[in-house]
Amino acid sequence: MTDRPKEQQKQRRAQRLSAALRNNLKRRKAQARGRGAGRDAGHAPDGTSTETHDSAGFGDEKRNN
């Protein structure tokens, strides 16, 4: 009879892990859909950005000098 509680614990753990995996998959799919929607605006078909990026922080007024 000592094996019965351990089996129940294993089943509960397996159910929790299964539910966690399902939730993780749903979240990852939602994130992928969100990234896909963002790709339509401001990105080329190959995934590269069509917008310019100025990492140095210079504005247009500084470039003309």
SULURNOR-V950598 format. One record per pair of residues at least 4 apart in sequence whose C-alpha atoms are under 6 Angstrom apart, sorted by the first residue. I is the first residue (numbers start at 1). J is the second residue. D is the distance in Angstrom with one decimal. If there is no record, write none. Layout:
BEGIN
{{I	J	D} {I	J	D}}
END
This chain:
BEGIN
{{39	43	5.2} {42	49	6.0} {42	50	5.4} {43	47	5.7} {43	48	5.5} {43	49	4.3} {43	50	5.1} {44	48	5.4} {44	50	5.9}}
END
